[in-house]
């Protein structure tokens, strides 16, 4: 029987998201930064759509 490496199969990325400002009742207007744990640097976002795009970016 072949040994399964569950860590590689279920590895997850961990992020820290800091939201500095929200505008009124519109949940799409956010300003903040996101960083990936274990990776140097961070990225700025100005809306929930930008945040989602950053999370989907395989290069991040």
N, C-alpha and C positions, 0 to 999 in steps of 0.2 A: 504494500500500500504506500502511495506517495504522500510525503508529509506536506501539509498545507501551511504556508506562511500567512497567518491571518492578519498580521500587521500590514503587509504589502497589499492585501486584498481590501482591507478596510481602512487604509490610511486616510486621514482627513486633514484638511487645511484649517488652521486656526487663525482668526483675524481679531484685531482690536479696532473697534469703530468708535470714533469720538464725534458726537454731534454737538456743534457749537451754537447753532441757531436754527430755529424753525420759524416759518412765517405763518402766523394766524391759523386759519382752519384748513389750509391747503397742505396735506401730508406730503406732497411731491416736492415742496420747497424746503430743502435741508442744506446746511453748509457744515462740512466737517472733513475729517481725514480718516483714512483706513490704512492700517499696516498689517502685514502678514507676519505672524510670530515666527521668529527664526530667520527672517530676511531683513536686511538693512534697508531703510527707507520707508516712505509712505506716499500716499497719493491723496490729493484733494478732490472732493466732490461738491457739487453745487445743487444737486437734486437727487431724488430717490432713483431716477432713471440712470444718472451717472454712476451712482453707487452700485446698482445692479450690473451695469456695463463693466465696471472695474472687477467685480466678483466673477463675471463670466470670462474675463480676459485670461487666457491660458499663460500669458507672459508675465502675469502679476504674481 
